[in-house]
Amino acid sequence: MPDEARTQVSAWLDLYVEAVQEESAGLTETDILVSGSLARGEPAVLEHAPGQFRLASDVDLVALVPDYSRDRSRDPLSSLPSALRRRFPDVVTTLFQVRRSRLAHVRSLFGLDLWSGSRRPLAARVPPADFPPPAIGREERLEVLVHQLASFLLLAPRTGPGALPLREGLWFQRNKIALEALRGTLPPGGIGPLRFSDLVPQVPEGDPVAWDTAARFVKARELTLVSDPGATDLDALVFAVLLQHFTSEDRSPEALVHAVGAEAENADDPLVLFRRMLLLHYLAVRGPVRARTAAAGTLLSVLDRTEPFGPEGSRTLPARVAWTAPEEVTCGTGTGHEETTAVLRALRLDYYALLGPRNFGEPAGNADPSAT
């Protein structure tokens, strides 16, 4: 990142932190932390005019609240995001709430970013929070990859004459997929965040992507470049990473489909189940040609036996997709593909309704500490 970008964005961030402290001054029992890329120290910037840079990343704020702070509709904290948006309209600000007593239970890469942000709270009114960084395993790494793949695969197409489908036109979404796929291959290191920038020295020749290509992906994200960072075959990259996660000796497309399908068949956790469904959907429409029909058939079989795990699934799953032929899914167009995609969109809503509380450390069944 250019020095002038660091200087300008850092100065802006100082103003933003001052605003957070001013707007939350009345919250005497609440700490305000930052999560996401800012907690990791690797936000993205945008050069909006020659030599003029601004923050491009969202600001993901987290409020540590006392246990008895349950009525969010009358909580003075609810006005903080809107106040910050008025003062900084060009920045997307979100606010999540985490109960202080549940900090030791936060999980996934969200929890790891939050742990990093807790080292430097934006506004601290009570003794600093002290909790261990959550363990990061295969499931947590797949979680962020599936998040990006779902955003790419399940968005509705743009409308209008000659418009490209949104999921095909978002080159930066493809860049995020590549980065999250590669970040999921980083070996466990010391205590600290898993940064995208860690990819550059870690990815050797012969791995899914060479280090110089990884550097282009990282640079494209950090500087919000307006062109695709390289000619790397994204689908080949994701396929190679999934092989690392799911197979050992047999690294054929058929072996990958079998491994993902077997885990879907045996999953008793709806979060794990949805991730395998989404990966099967990805392999069916964008995987190696020889794997697509098998992946689609496995996905349809799993969907046909899946019980709803939320209200959206309850509305869509009873119709099932048993009448759909695998070939209708793999072609990426037509009624069969759209119906299958619609079911996965609905299940994705239920998935996030379950995922949020779990990542925020809430026991099963507790209310979702949703973003404002």
N, C-alpha and C positions, 0 to 999 in steps of 0.2 A: 504494500500500500504506500503511495507517495507520502512524503513527509507533510506536504501541504494538506493532504486529506486528513492525516492524523491530527494535525494542529487544529484545523477547522472543526472537525467532528468532535474532538475532545472538548473544545471550548463550548460547543453547543450542548454536549452532555453535562457539563458543569451547570449550565443554566437549567437543564431539565431536572437535575437532582435537586437544585434549589427549589424548583417549583413543586416537586414531590414533597419536600419537607414542609413548604408553606401550606400546601393544600391538605396535608394530612396532620397538621399541627394539633388538631383537636383529638386525635386518636391516641390517647395517652397510654393505651395498653397494647398497641399494635406496632409491629415492626414492618417495614416495607423493604423487600429484597427484590433483586432482579434475577431472572432466570434466562434460559435460551442463550443465543449467541453472545449477548453482552456479558453474561456471567462467565462465559468461556474466554472473553477477551478477543473475540474475532467477529465483530459485526461487519455487515456489508455496507458500502458507501456507494453513492451515485454522484457522478460529475454532471450536474444539471446545467452548467454553463462552463465555458473554458476556464479551468483553474478554480472553479467553485464546486465544493463538495458538500453533500448533506448525508445524513444517516438514511440508509435504505432498509435496514432491518426493522422488524417490529420490536417494540419494547414490551417484554413480557414481565409484568410486575407480579409479585407474590406477597400477599399480606399474611403475616403470622398473627393469628387472632386467638384470644382466650377461648377456652372450651365453651363458655356460656354464650358466646357470640353466635347465635343460631338464627335469629330473625333477620335475614339479609334484606328484606324489603324495607325495613326501617333503619338499617345500619348506615351511619354516616359515611362508612367506607364506600357505599354504592355510588356516591357522587364523585369520587376521586377520578375515575377514568374520564368522565365527561368533562370535568374541569381541566384535565390535562389535554384533552383533545381540543378544547377551545383555545388553549394557550399554544398548542403545537398541532395545528390542523393537518400538517403534512406527514405526521407520524402515526402509525397504527399502535395504539396503546391498549393492552389487555390487562386485566387484573384477576388473579386467582386467589382464593382463600385457602389456607392450610391451618388447621388447628395446631397450636404449639405442642400439645401433648402427643400429636401423631407424627412429629418430625422424624422420629427414629424409624418410622414405617414407610416413608416415601420411597418410591422405587423407580426403576428404569432410568433412562438417560435424562428424563425430566428431573428426577430426584438428584442425579449427579450434578446437573447444571445448577439446581437449587442449592446443593451443598456448596458448590463453588461460589455462588452469589452470596451465601450466608457469611463468607469470610469478610465481605465488605458491604454491610447493609446500607441502603440509601437513607433510611430513617430508622434509628434504633431508640426505643424508649424504655426497654426493659433489658436485663442482662442478656448479652449476646447468646443466640441459640447455638447449642453445641450438639451435633448429632453425627453419626458416622456416615460416610458416603455409601450409597447402596451398591451392592454387588451387581456387576454387569455380566450377563451370560449370553448364550445364544438367543434366548427368547427376547431379551431386551434389544439385541441388535436387529433381530427380525422385525420387531415392533416398529422401529423408525423406517426401515425399508418398506414395509407394507404400507405405512402411512403415506409415503411418497408415491408408491405404485398405485394405491387406491385413488389418490388425487389425480393421477394421470389417466387411469383406465376408466373410472366411473363417472367422470364429469360428462354432462350432457353436451352434445355438439353445439357450436354456434349456429345461428340461423342467418338466412339472407343469401342472396345469389352469390355463388362463387366463394362463400366463406369456408375456410378450413375448419375441421373439427377442433374445438378448443384444446383437446388433449394432444393433438398433433402440432398445434401452433405454439404451445408454451415451451420454447427451447429451454428456458430456465428451469422449468419443472423437470425436464430430462436431466439437466445438470444436477439438480438436487437428488434425483434417483441415483445417479452415478456416485455422488459424494457419500450418500448414506450407505449404498452398497459397499463402497470401499472402506468407509469408517467402521463398518461391521466386521472387517477382516483384521483390524488393528489388534495386535497382541495385548493382553492385559499388561498395563504398566504400573507405575507408582500411583499414589493417591493424587488424583487430579482429574480434570475434565478430559474427555476424548475429543480433541479438536480436529477439524478438517485439515488444518495446517500440519498436523502430525503425519498426514499421508505422504507428504513430499519426500521426507527422508526414509520412510518405512517401506514404500512399495518398490520392490526390486524388479529388475528385468525378468521377464518370464512369468510374472504374476498376471492377474486379470488385466492390468493396464500398467504400462511402464511409468516410471516416476515422472518423466517429463510431461506425459499426458495428465497425470494426477495433478501436477503443478498448474497446468492450464485450467483444469476444472476448478481448482481452488481459487485461482486468480479471477476467473470469470464470475464466480460467486462473490468474492470480496469486493470487486469493482463494479458489479452489476453490468457486465459487458453486454452489448446488445446483439451479439452474434454467437453462434454455436462455438464452443471452445475447441472443437476438433472433430476429426472424422471418425473417432472411435465408435465402433458399433455398440450402442448402448445395450441392446438385447444380448449380445454375446458377452458383454461384461457382466450383466446381471446373472446370466446363466452360469458363468464361471464362478461367481460368488456363491450362488445357491448350491452348486456342486460342493463347494468347501463346507457349507453348513450341513448338508444332508447326506453326502455319500463319502465313501472312503476309497475302496478299491475299484469298484465298477463306476466309472465316471461318464456313462452313456446317458443320453436323454431319457431312455426308457427307465434306467435305474433311478434317475432323479424323480420322475413322475411317480414311480412305485413308492419311493421313500416318503415323498410329501403326502401321497394318497394314504399310505399306511398310517401316518401320524394323524391325518384327518379322521380316518375311520376309528382310531382308538382314543381320540381326544375327549376328555370329560370336562374340559374347561372351555367355555364358549369363546374366550379370547384367543386361545390357541387354535380352536377350530376355525374361527373366521380367518386368521392369518393363513392357514393352510388352504382354505377355500380361495382366498384372493391370489395366492401363489399359483394354484391350479388354473385359475382364470387367466392369469398372466401367461403361464406356459401354453395355455390353449390358444391364445390369440397372438402371442408374440414370441413364443419359444421356438426352438428348432422344429422344422417342419415335421420331422419324424416323431416328435413328441406331442404334437398338438391334438390329434384325435384322441389319443389315450388320456391326455390331461383333461380334455373336455368330457369324455365319458366318465372319468373318475369324479370330476366335479359334479356332474348331473346325478350320479349315484349317491354321492354324499349329501347333496341338497335334498334328494328325495327322501332320505332317512333322517334329516335334521329336524329336531323339534325347535319351535320358536324360542328364542331367549330374550325376547323383549316385545313391546307393542308393535313396532314396525314389522318385525318378522311374523308376528301373529296375523298381520293383515295380508302378507304376501306369500308366506310359505304354504298355507293351506291349498293354494292353487297348484303348487309344485311345478316342476319343469320336466316331469317324466316324459311328456310327449315330445320334448325337444330332442332332435338328433344331434350327436356330437358335432357333425359337420356344420350345423347351423351356428354353433358357438364359435368354431374356429374361423369362420369366414369374416367375422367382425362386423357383419351387417345383417339386416333382416330381422324378422319377428323373433325367431328363436334366440338370437344373440341379445336383442334388446330386452326380452323378457328375463333372461338369465341375469343380465346386467342390472335390471330393475330390482330383482330379488337381492342381489349383492349390495346395491345402494341402500335398501331398507335395512338389511342386516348390519351394514356399516354404522347406521345411526344407533342401533342397539349396542353394537360393539363399543362405541365411544361412551355411551351412557354407563357401561360397566367399567371401561378402562379408566375414566377420569377418577372416580373414587379410589380405585385400587392404586393408581399412581400417586394420589395425594395421601395415601396411608390410611384411608378410611376403612373400617371393617365392612364386610359384605352387607349390603342392605341399607347403609347410611346414605343420606342425601348427597347428591353430587355437589361438590364445592365448585360450582361452575364459574366460568370466566364472565366478567362484566365488560 
